[in-house]
Amino acid sequence: MNPKQRFVALPVMLFVLSAGVANAGQTIKHVGSIVCVTDKWDEKEVDKGHKLIDYAGRCVDVPDDAAALKSAADCEGKYEYMADGSWKGNGTCTYTYKTGDKLTETWAEGSHLKESTYKITGGAGKYENAGGGGTYNLEELTDTLWAGRFGGTIELP
């Protein structure tokens, strides 16, 4: 490598290394809008008024911070509806960013909760071993379309 190549390579290398270090141990505010579409809602009535549902869908997160990357998710889960009108659901989502990074989470919803919750369980790339979590609310717009807000943190190791 000649001196001119080193002159160019060194600042680039320092930038790349410092970007990785800047993320280490960082807590990122995770707040924005979410829109989800239901792809599968396989309902089985096991007793009168008692239903079990297999769910699959897709969501898009749009952060409030315009500089933050948007992400799309594939989600799946299970719901249970009781004869008394109460219900609960839980599942997982994998969010994918244009960069190829992935963020995985578990979620829980139900009539017993004021707000639904999510917990970040890791991911790939920048989000490998990530943690954090928060809350979200969704409103049913149609039989297959939901929209709402989320808020929490992403904790990078």
C-alpha positions as CSV (number, residue, x, y, z in Angstrom):
1,M,0.0,0.0,0.0
2,N,1.5,3.3,-1.0
3,P,1.3,6.5,1.2
4,K,-1.6,7.9,-0.9
5,Q,-3.7,4.7,-0.4
6,R,-2.9,4.7,3.4
7,F,-4.0,8.4,3.5
8,V,-7.4,7.4,2.2
9,A,-7.7,4.0,3.9
10,L,-6.9,5.2,7.4
11,P,-9.7,7.7,7.8
12,V,-12.2,5.2,6.3
13,M,-11.0,2.5,8.6
14,L,-11.3,4.8,11.6
15,F,-14.8,5.8,10.6
16,V,-15.9,2.2,10.3
17,L,-14.4,1.2,13.6
18,S,-15.8,4.2,15.4
19,A,-19.3,3.6,14.1
20,G,-19.2,0.1,15.6
21,V,-17.9,1.4,18.9
22,A,-20.6,4.2,19.0
23,N,-23.3,1.6,18.9
24,A,-21.8,-0.6,21.7
25,G,-23.8,-0.2,24.9
26,Q,-26.1,2.3,23.3
27,T,-29.8,2.8,24.2
28,I,-31.9,3.9,21.2
29,K,-35.2,5.6,21.7
30,H,-37.8,3.5,19.7
31,V,-40.9,5.5,19.2
32,G,-43.2,5.9,16.2
33,S,-46.2,4.7,14.2
34,I,-47.0,1.1,13.2
35,V,-49.3,-0.3,10.5
36,C,-50.1,-4.1,10.3
37,V,-51.9,-6.3,7.9
38,T,-53.3,-9.7,8.8
39,D,-52.4,-12.4,6.3
40,K,-53.8,-15.4,8.2
41,W,-56.5,-15.6,10.9
42,D,-57.2,-19.3,11.3
43,E,-60.0,-19.5,13.8
44,K,-61.1,-22.7,15.6
45,E,-64.0,-22.8,18.1
46,V,-63.1,-25.5,20.7
47,D,-66.1,-24.9,22.9
48,K,-69.1,-22.5,22.6
49,G,-67.6,-19.0,22.8
50,H,-64.0,-20.3,23.3
51,K,-61.9,-19.7,20.2
52,L,-58.2,-20.4,19.4
53,I,-56.6,-18.5,16.5
54,D,-53.4,-18.9,14.6
55,Y,-52.2,-15.6,13.3
56,A,-49.7,-14.4,10.7
57,G,-49.2,-10.9,9.4
58,R,-46.9,-8.1,8.4
59,C,-46.1,-4.8,10.0
60,V,-44.2,-1.6,9.1
61,D,-42.6,0.6,11.8
62,V,-42.2,4.3,10.9
63,P,-40.0,6.0,13.6
64,D,-40.8,9.5,14.7
65,D,-37.1,10.3,14.2
66,A,-36.8,11.0,10.5
67,A,-33.2,10.0,10.5
68,A,-34.0,6.5,11.9
69,L,-34.5,3.6,9.5
70,K,-37.9,2.2,8.8
71,S,-38.4,-1.5,9.1
72,A,-40.8,-4.2,7.9
73,A,-41.8,-7.2,10.0
74,D,-43.1,-10.7,9.5
75,C,-45.2,-11.7,12.6
76,E,-46.9,-14.8,13.9
77,G,-48.8,-15.7,17.0
78,K,-51.7,-17.3,18.8
79,Y,-54.8,-15.8,20.3
80,E,-57.4,-17.2,22.6
81,Y,-60.9,-15.7,23.0
82,M,-63.0,-16.8,26.0
83,A,-66.8,-17.1,26.3
84,D,-66.8,-14.3,28.9
85,G,-65.4,-11.9,26.2
86,S,-61.8,-11.8,27.6
87,W,-58.9,-12.5,25.2
88,K,-55.1,-12.8,25.1
89,G,-52.5,-13.2,22.4
90,N,-48.8,-13.5,22.1
91,G,-46.2,-14.2,19.4
92,T,-43.0,-13.0,17.7
93,C,-42.0,-10.6,15.0
94,T,-38.8,-10.3,13.0
95,Y,-38.1,-6.8,11.7
96,T,-35.8,-6.3,8.7
97,Y,-34.1,-3.1,7.7
98,K,-32.8,-2.1,4.3
99,T,-29.2,-2.6,5.7
100,G,-30.0,-6.3,6.2
101,D,-30.0,-6.0,10.0
102,K,-32.8,-7.8,11.8
103,L,-34.5,-7.2,15.1
104,T,-36.5,-9.9,16.8
105,E,-39.2,-9.4,19.4
106,T,-41.9,-11.2,21.4
107,W,-45.2,-9.5,22.0
108,A,-48.2,-9.8,24.3
109,E,-51.8,-8.4,23.9
110,G,-55.0,-9.0,25.8
111,S,-58.1,-7.6,27.4
112,H,-56.3,-7.7,30.8
113,L,-53.6,-5.2,29.6
114,K,-54.0,-1.5,29.3
115,E,-51.3,-1.5,26.7
116,S,-49.8,-4.3,24.6
117,T,-46.1,-5.0,25.3
118,Y,-43.1,-6.1,23.3
119,K,-39.7,-7.4,24.4
120,I,-36.7,-7.3,22.1
121,T,-35.0,-10.7,22.1
122,G,-32.0,-10.1,19.8
123,G,-31.5,-10.1,16.1
124,A,-28.8,-10.1,13.4
125,G,-26.1,-7.7,12.3
126,K,-26.2,-4.4,14.3
127,Y,-29.0,-5.9,16.5
128,E,-27.3,-9.2,17.5
129,N,-27.9,-9.7,21.2
130,A,-30.0,-6.6,21.4
131,G,-32.5,-6.1,24.2
132,G,-35.1,-3.6,25.3
133,G,-38.8,-3.3,24.7
134,G,-41.8,-1.2,25.3
135,T,-45.5,-0.8,24.7
136,Y,-47.8,-0.4,21.7
137,N,-51.5,0.2,20.9
138,L,-53.2,-0.9,17.7
139,E,-56.7,0.1,16.4
140,E,-58.6,-2.1,14.0
141,L,-59.3,-0.1,10.8
142,T,-60.8,-3.0,8.8
143,D,-60.9,-6.8,9.2
144,T,-57.3,-7.1,8.1
145,L,-55.7,-3.6,8.7
146,W,-54.5,-2.2,12.0
147,A,-52.7,1.1,12.9
148,G,-51.2,2.6,16.0
149,R,-48.2,3.8,18.0
150,F,-45.3,2.2,19.7
151,G,-42.8,3.4,22.3
152,G,-39.8,2.0,24.0
153,T,-36.0,1.4,23.7
154,I,-33.6,-0.8,21.8
155,E,-30.5,-1.6,23.9
156,L,-27.4,-2.6,22.0
157,P,-24.8,-4.7,23.8
